[in-house]
Amino acid sequence: MAKSSLATSVVAANPSNYTLGRKGYKICKITPHHMASVLTAAQCGKIFQSPNRNASANYGIGNDGGIAQYVDEDNRAWTSSSVSNDCQAITIEVSNSSIGGDYPVSKAAWNSLVNLCVDICKRYNFRLVYDGTPNGSLTKHNMFSKTQCPGNYLENKLPELAKEVNAILDGANQAPESPAPPTYSRKIGDKVTINGVYVASNSTKKLNPARTTGTITRIVVGALNPYLLDNGNLGWVNDNVIVNSSEAPSNEPVKKDINTIAEEVIKGLWGNGAERKKRLVDAGYNFEEIQKLVNKKLK
Ligand SMILES: [Zn+2]
């Protein structure tokens, strides 16, 4: 069993999606992939939990920089379309920060990728060498099959990744801080009104411009458009297009008006003396105000 201490969760891939062991190969490579999607590490891991998906990775890094393990480092994940590469590599799926174009990656995800690579290199005692061929210790999916993976953005930054990781291994640079995931003031259940710009999966496609209100049904931390409205019927939005919102109703019991409570007190439903006071205060009522009304009614 081998897992980086940087992985804060394990989303175990279905055993039909990887191979036990590494055919005796030593771990001496890292292969970063891109998710071609904006996901958290846990969301990507769920994909590899479907039986017979025939794909997996050792780790995933979410758009928020969160790291999850999917396949134990002792085992060969099916990620790079190359048995020999995947036997020697720890493979890492990295979330994009938006879909299409160069398939960029967030700063948080990049920092986590750097830190995870440093951790792997330290534990297995190798440096990152990127020479554009499968012989280097930093390899990419499109060396082995016709695929866009790892996307232009990550592909162009592979030399920089090797440089940055090696500098940290040499003690010349400090490890980057993984920024804390952003927090959102809005929460699931909030009703929002938006200015008419609806987006699907972080593209700019308008979905349903006729409607302007919806309920937040999912939040993907770190995504460009983090709020999913009405389970996708209204698409994804961000704070910039929300013009108004009302909070989800809380679970607090609805308060009765003080006249009703005073009547209940008179009927004896709230007890007497100290007990009455305690129960009224605990339920969120102003004891003095209600008692005054009770006294008035009883006169
Ligand atoms: Zn890939």
Residues whose N, C-alpha, C, O or C-beta is under 5 A from the ligand:
A	BS01	ZN	H33 H34 T79 H141 C149
